[in-house]
Amino acid sequence: MIKNNSLFSNKYVWTALILSGVLSGCGSIKSEESKTISIDGSSTVFPITNLIVEKFNALDTDDISIESNFSGSIGGFRNFCEGKTDINNASVPIPKDFMEECKKNDIAYIELPVAFDALTVVTHPSNSWAKTMTVEELKTIWQPSAENNITRWNQVNSQWPDKTLNLFGPGKDSGTFEYFTVAIVGEDNSRNDYVYSEDDEALVNGVVQDPNALGYFGYAYYSQHQDKLQAVAIDNGNGAIMPSDATIIDNSYRPLTRPLFIYVNAKKAQENKGLAKFVDFYLTNASQIVHEVGYLPLPQSAYGVAKIHFNKHQVGTVFNGQPVLNATINELLTRTYASEGKEGYVY
């Protein structure tokens, strides 16, 4: 359950702490150059990073200014690989085309998993027929051939009512779109005739106002609004399973369980001490913040190993541009936090 009700209130969050100077032993003022940190990317990861920014700025005494924004994982990687941002929030591992773009632009990156998410399918609370859905039914709805063809609920399941099916989902700049489409449709393409946005709050509002709606987004957005939304239990062939910490841990909420990441520009982390300090603060406090926001934190030891990898500037990705489907937490950590010298990281 999210405890900070202002967490999703603004798309753009500008936060800054300014220390004008420090007194030297002789009483003079020593000016220090302001250090800026630019963050963009996933709206799913945004609530975690945003709350960490708030807490960092509440405690930090250095002259550090942080700009936190979201444009979707893919939109964020576009900026990150052009060197425009220091950190990219991502709900999918860096895709292969952006691996190539970063390499072309000499942008080395450090890949840090920070949480697990149960991507959540939702309906309006008045929906009494689709409280559970099979993966095949979701595919029927979202596959490209459904465009302008599957427009009513009873076309998906003959037992469901003859009512308009109104769809809400992330746009193609979203890692959530990429993950859901690969996991459910089996390819990287989807129907296009739906209401889309990179702003998950806009998707929430769309479903809340429409009794015939179906949408999907990260679990924290459902958690924040669960009094106004209805989560759908997903049946992948082994019975209908609701999204929760427990079903992430036992890997039964398949195929919509996924890891969440931040990517840090390695060169900027070396040059900007404020950025390094912020990432250290992030990893120190991630476990508590992730839980507070509504996602599942990684084991505490994982954040310690992440610090080691960050401080050693272990650059590259272990996922080779592919979404992480059906991975357990242990499988993710074994793969991501490969021991020094172990094959696996590519850049």
C-alpha positions as CSV (number, residue, x, y, z in Angstrom):
1,M,0.0,0.0,0.0
2,I,1.3,3.4,-0.9
3,K,1.6,5.7,2.1
4,N,2.5,8.9,0.3
5,N,-0.7,10.1,-1.4
6,S,1.2,12.9,-3.3
7,L,3.4,10.4,-5.0
8,F,1.7,10.4,-8.3
9,S,0.4,13.9,-8.3
10,N,2.7,15.5,-10.8
11,K,4.2,14.3,-14.0
12,Y,7.2,16.6,-13.6
13,V,8.9,16.8,-10.3
14,W,11.7,19.3,-9.7
15,T,13.4,19.1,-6.4
16,A,16.5,20.9,-5.2
17,L,18.5,21.6,-2.1
18,I,20.9,24.5,-2.3
19,L,23.8,25.1,0.1
20,S,25.1,28.5,-0.8
21,G,28.5,27.9,0.8
22,V,30.4,26.6,3.8
23,L,32.3,28.5,6.3
24,S,36.1,28.0,6.3
25,G,38.2,28.2,9.4
26,C,38.9,31.9,8.9
27,G,35.2,32.7,8.4
28,S,35.1,33.2,4.6
29,I,32.5,31.6,2.3
30,K,33.7,28.9,-0.1
31,S,31.4,28.6,-3.2
32,E,30.8,25.2,-4.7
33,E,29.5,24.4,-8.2
34,S,26.0,23.0,-8.3
35,K,25.7,19.4,-9.4
36,T,22.7,18.4,-11.4
37,I,21.1,15.0,-11.9
38,S,18.7,14.3,-14.8
39,I,16.4,11.3,-14.6
40,D,13.8,10.1,-17.1
41,G,12.2,6.9,-18.3
42,S,9.6,4.4,-17.0
43,S,6.4,5.7,-15.4
44,T,6.2,2.4,-13.6
45,V,9.6,2.9,-11.9
46,F,8.9,6.7,-11.5
47,P,7.1,6.4,-8.1
48,I,10.1,4.6,-6.6
49,T,12.6,7.0,-7.9
50,N,10.5,10.0,-7.1
51,L,10.0,9.1,-3.4
52,I,13.7,8.4,-3.1
53,V,14.5,11.9,-4.6
54,E,12.2,13.4,-2.0
55,K,13.9,11.6,0.9
56,F,17.3,12.3,-0.5
57,N,16.6,16.0,-0.8
58,A,15.2,16.1,2.7
59,L,18.4,14.8,4.2
60,D,21.2,15.9,1.8
61,T,23.2,19.0,2.5
62,D,25.2,19.2,-0.7
63,D,24.4,21.6,-3.6
64,I,22.6,19.0,-5.7
65,S,19.7,19.7,-8.1
66,I,17.6,16.7,-9.3
67,E,15.2,16.8,-12.3
68,S,12.9,13.7,-12.3
69,N,10.6,13.1,-15.3
70,F,9.0,10.2,-17.1
71,S,8.5,9.5,-20.8
72,G,8.3,5.7,-20.8
73,S,11.2,3.3,-20.7
74,I,11.8,3.4,-24.4
75,G,11.4,7.2,-24.6
76,G,13.8,7.4,-21.7
77,F,16.4,5.1,-23.3
78,R,16.2,7.4,-26.4
79,N,17.4,10.3,-24.3
80,F,19.8,8.3,-22.1
81,C,21.6,6.9,-25.1
82,E,22.0,10.4,-26.5
83,G,23.7,11.4,-23.2
84,K,20.9,13.7,-22.2
85,T,20.1,12.0,-18.9
86,D,22.1,10.5,-16.1
87,I,19.7,7.8,-15.0
88,N,17.0,5.9,-16.9
89,N,14.2,4.2,-15.0
90,A,13.2,1.1,-16.9
91,S,10.5,-1.6,-16.6
92,V,12.3,-3.7,-19.2
93,P,16.1,-4.4,-19.8
94,I,17.7,-2.1,-22.3
95,P,16.5,-3.2,-25.8
96,K,19.1,-4.3,-28.4
97,D,18.6,-1.3,-30.6
98,F,19.4,1.0,-27.7
99,M,22.4,-1.1,-26.7
100,E,23.7,-0.3,-30.2
101,E,22.8,3.3,-29.9
102,C,24.5,3.7,-26.5
103,K,27.6,2.0,-27.8
104,K,27.6,4.2,-30.9
105,N,27.5,7.3,-28.7
106,D,30.1,5.9,-26.2
107,I,27.5,5.8,-23.4
108,A,28.5,3.0,-21.0
109,Y,25.8,2.1,-18.5
110,I,25.4,0.3,-15.2
111,E,22.4,-2.0,-15.0
112,L,20.8,-2.1,-11.5
113,P,17.6,-4.1,-10.8
114,V,15.7,-2.4,-7.9
115,A,12.3,-4.2,-7.5
116,F,9.8,-6.7,-8.8
117,D,6.4,-5.8,-10.3
118,A,3.2,-7.7,-10.9
119,L,2.0,-6.0,-14.0
120,T,-1.8,-5.7,-13.3
121,V,-4.8,-6.1,-15.6
122,V,-7.7,-4.0,-14.3
123,T,-11.4,-3.4,-14.9
124,H,-14.1,-1.1,-13.5
125,P,-15.4,-2.4,-10.1
126,S,-18.8,-2.9,-11.6
127,N,-17.5,-5.5,-14.1
128,S,-19.0,-8.8,-12.7
129,W,-18.0,-11.1,-15.6
130,A,-14.3,-10.8,-16.2
131,K,-12.9,-11.2,-12.7
132,T,-10.6,-13.9,-14.1
133,M,-9.1,-14.0,-17.6
134,T,-6.9,-16.5,-19.4
135,V,-3.7,-15.6,-21.2
136,E,-5.4,-16.7,-24.4
137,E,-8.4,-14.3,-23.8
138,L,-5.9,-11.5,-23.3
139,K,-4.2,-12.4,-26.5
140,T,-7.5,-12.4,-28.3
141,I,-8.1,-8.9,-27.1
142,W,-4.6,-7.4,-27.7
143,Q,-3.2,-9.2,-30.8
144,P,-2.8,-7.1,-34.0
145,S,-5.6,-9.0,-35.8
146,A,-8.1,-7.8,-33.1
147,E,-7.8,-4.2,-34.3
148,N,-11.3,-3.0,-35.3
149,N,-12.6,-6.6,-35.0
150,I,-12.7,-7.5,-31.3
151,T,-14.7,-4.6,-30.0
152,R,-17.2,-6.3,-27.6
153,W,-16.8,-8.4,-24.5
154,N,-18.8,-11.3,-25.9
155,Q,-16.4,-11.7,-28.8
156,V,-13.7,-12.6,-26.3
157,N,-15.8,-15.0,-24.3
158,S,-19.4,-16.0,-25.3
159,Q,-20.4,-16.1,-21.7
160,W,-19.6,-12.4,-21.3
161,P,-22.2,-9.7,-22.1
162,D,-22.7,-8.0,-25.5
163,K,-21.1,-4.7,-24.3
164,T,-18.5,-2.4,-25.8
165,L,-15.0,-3.3,-24.9
166,N,-13.0,-0.1,-24.3
167,L,-9.2,-0.6,-23.9
168,F,-6.6,1.5,-22.1
169,G,-2.9,0.8,-22.1
170,P,0.6,2.4,-22.4
171,G,1.9,3.7,-25.6
172,K,4.8,2.2,-27.6
173,D,7.4,4.3,-25.8
174,S,6.6,2.3,-22.6
175,G,8.5,-0.7,-21.4
176,T,5.2,-1.9,-19.9
177,F,3.8,-2.0,-23.5
178,E,6.8,-4.0,-24.7
179,Y,6.7,-6.5,-21.8
180,F,3.0,-7.1,-21.9
181,T,2.9,-7.4,-25.6
182,V,5.7,-10.0,-25.8
183,A,4.4,-11.9,-22.7
184,I,0.8,-12.0,-23.8
185,V,0.7,-11.7,-27.6
186,G,4.0,-13.4,-28.2
187,E,5.4,-10.7,-30.4
188,D,6.4,-7.1,-30.2
189,N,3.3,-5.8,-31.9
190,S,-0.2,-5.0,-30.7
191,R,-3.5,-3.6,-31.9
192,N,-3.5,0.2,-32.1
193,D,-7.1,1.1,-31.6
194,Y,-7.0,1.8,-27.9
195,V,-6.6,4.8,-25.6
196,Y,-2.9,5.0,-24.8
197,S,-0.7,7.2,-22.7
198,E,2.8,7.1,-21.1
199,D,1.1,8.6,-18.0
200,D,-0.3,5.7,-15.9
201,E,-2.4,8.1,-13.9
202,A,-4.3,8.9,-17.1
203,L,-4.9,5.2,-17.7
204,V,-6.2,4.8,-14.2
205,N,-8.6,7.7,-14.7
206,G,-9.8,6.2,-18.0
207,V,-10.7,2.8,-16.4
208,V,-12.2,4.4,-13.3
209,Q,-14.7,6.4,-15.4
210,D,-15.7,3.6,-17.8
211,P,-17.7,0.5,-16.7
212,N,-16.8,-1.3,-19.9
213,A,-13.0,-0.7,-19.7
214,L,-10.0,-3.0,-19.5
215,G,-6.5,-1.7,-18.9
216,Y,-3.1,-2.6,-17.7
217,F,-0.2,-1.0,-15.8
218,G,2.2,-1.5,-12.9
219,Y,0.9,-2.9,-9.6
220,A,1.7,0.3,-7.6
221,Y,-0.8,2.3,-9.7
222,Y,-3.5,-0.3,-8.9
223,S,-2.5,-0.4,-5.3
224,Q,-2.8,3.4,-5.0
225,H,-6.3,3.2,-6.5
226,Q,-7.6,-0.2,-5.5
227,D,-10.8,1.3,-4.0
228,K,-11.7,2.4,-7.5
229,L,-10.3,-0.4,-9.6
230,Q,-10.7,-4.2,-9.8
231,A,-7.7,-6.4,-10.5
232,V,-8.2,-9.4,-12.8
233,A,-6.9,-12.8,-11.8
234,I,-4.8,-14.3,-14.6
235,D,-5.0,-17.9,-15.6
236,N,-1.9,-19.1,-17.5
237,G,-3.1,-22.8,-17.5
238,N,-2.6,-23.5,-13.8
239,G,-5.6,-21.7,-12.4
240,A,-6.4,-18.0,-11.9
241,I,-3.8,-16.1,-9.8
242,M,-4.1,-12.6,-8.4
243,P,-1.1,-10.3,-8.4
244,S,0.6,-10.0,-4.9
245,D,3.9,-10.2,-3.2
246,A,3.3,-13.9,-2.4
247,T,2.5,-14.8,-6.1
248,I,5.6,-12.9,-7.2
249,I,7.8,-14.8,-4.7
250,D,6.4,-18.2,-5.6
251,N,6.5,-17.3,-9.3
252,S,2.8,-18.3,-9.8
253,Y,1.6,-15.0,-11.2
254,R,2.8,-15.8,-14.7
255,P,3.6,-14.4,-17.2
256,L,3.2,-10.8,-15.9
257,T,5.8,-10.8,-13.1
258,R,8.8,-8.7,-14.1
259,P,11.9,-6.9,-12.6
260,L,12.3,-3.2,-12.6
261,F,15.6,-1.4,-13.2
262,I,17.6,1.8,-13.1
263,Y,20.4,2.4,-15.6
264,V,23.2,4.8,-14.7
265,N,25.5,6.6,-17.0
266,A,28.9,5.1,-15.9
267,K,31.0,8.1,-17.0
268,K,28.8,10.7,-15.4
269,A,28.8,8.6,-12.2
270,Q,32.6,9.0,-12.1
271,E,32.6,12.6,-12.9
272,N,29.6,13.8,-10.8
273,K,30.1,13.0,-7.1
274,G,26.5,14.0,-6.5
275,L,25.2,11.4,-8.9
276,A,27.3,8.7,-7.2
277,K,26.1,9.8,-3.8
278,F,22.5,9.7,-5.0
279,V,22.8,6.2,-6.4
280,D,24.3,5.0,-3.2
281,F,21.4,6.6,-1.3
282,Y,19.0,4.9,-3.7
283,L,20.4,1.4,-3.2
284,T,20.6,1.9,0.6
285,N,16.9,2.9,0.9
286,A,15.4,1.1,-2.0
287,S,14.0,-1.9,0.0
288,Q,11.9,0.3,2.3
289,I,10.8,2.7,-0.5
290,V,9.9,-0.1,-2.9
291,H,7.6,-1.6,-0.4
292,E,6.1,1.7,0.6
293,V,5.3,2.5,-3.0
294,G,3.6,-0.9,-3.6
295,Y,6.1,-3.1,-5.4
296,L,8.1,-6.1,-4.1
297,P,11.7,-5.2,-2.9
298,L,14.6,-7.5,-3.7
299,P,16.4,-9.2,-0.8
300,Q,18.4,-6.7,1.2
301,S,21.6,-8.5,0.3
302,A,20.9,-7.8,-3.4
303,Y,21.1,-4.1,-2.9
304,G,24.5,-4.5,-1.2
305,V,25.8,-6.5,-4.1
306,A,24.4,-3.8,-6.4
307,K,26.5,-1.2,-4.6
308,I,29.6,-3.3,-5.2
309,H,28.8,-3.5,-8.9
310,F,28.1,0.2,-9.0
311,N,31.3,1.2,-7.3
312,K,33.3,-1.1,-9.6
313,H,31.5,0.4,-12.6
314,Q,30.4,-3.0,-13.9
315,V,29.0,-1.8,-17.3
316,G,26.7,-3.6,-19.7
317,T,23.6,-5.8,-19.5
318,V,23.2,-9.5,-18.9
319,F,19.9,-9.6,-20.8
320,N,21.2,-9.0,-24.4
321,G,18.2,-6.8,-25.3
322,Q,15.5,-9.3,-24.3
323,P,12.6,-8.9,-21.9
324,V,12.8,-11.0,-18.7
325,L,9.9,-13.5,-18.9
326,N,8.9,-15.7,-16.0
327,A,12.1,-15.3,-14.0
328,T,12.2,-15.9,-10.3
329,I,13.9,-13.4,-8.0
330,N,16.8,-15.8,-7.4
331,E,17.2,-16.4,-11.2
332,L,17.3,-12.7,-11.8
333,L,19.9,-12.0,-9.1
334,T,22.0,-15.0,-10.2
335,R,22.0,-13.6,-13.7
336,T,22.3,-9.9,-12.9
337,Y,24.9,-10.0,-10.2
338,A,27.4,-12.3,-11.9
339,S,30.6,-12.7,-10.0
340,E,33.5,-10.6,-11.2
341,G,35.0,-12.1,-14.4
342,K,32.0,-14.3,-15.1
343,E,30.7,-14.2,-18.6
344,G,27.3,-12.6,-19.0
345,Y,27.7,-8.8,-19.3
346,V,27.6,-7.4,-22.8
347,Y,27.8,-3.8,-23.9
